[in-house]
Amino acid sequence: MFKTLEELVQIIRSRKNADADKSYTSQLLNNKNLNQAKVEEELKELLESIEENNNQVHEAADLIYHILVLLEANGIQIEEVMAELKKRQNKSGLEEKANR
């Protein structure tokens, strides 16, 4: 299951230099404003789908994809994000927030 995320990250990375006329991912990677707007739109759609109890999985998948693209477009490696999450595993959320 998590292999799918790894594969998606590799696909996103492979599209960085793809022809933007043929790759939506390439368009997003090379237009930070479009990419950010899509993340905001997809977050809104997910929140609405949760409120309406309709199509949540589809909207969650859209948001995850767009967040992964946003990270990649901004030079933020998902591996670093995962390492940060791993560091936080043995701390309570309240403790982690207090230490910021």
C-alpha angles and dihedrals in degrees: 000000000000088000085072089062091049090050091048091052090051091050091050091050092048091055095059093097098029122121106277090213089063102033127059089191090055090051090053094045092052098043111056093182092055091045094051091046090052092052090051091047094047092048090053091049091050092050090049092048090052091050091048093040089231134123096347097150093052092048092045090053091050091051094047091051092049093046090052090051091047091052092048093046090055097046094253109142115219087217089063091048090051091049089053091050090049090054089054096051096094096045128079115243090241092053092047092051092047091055095056 
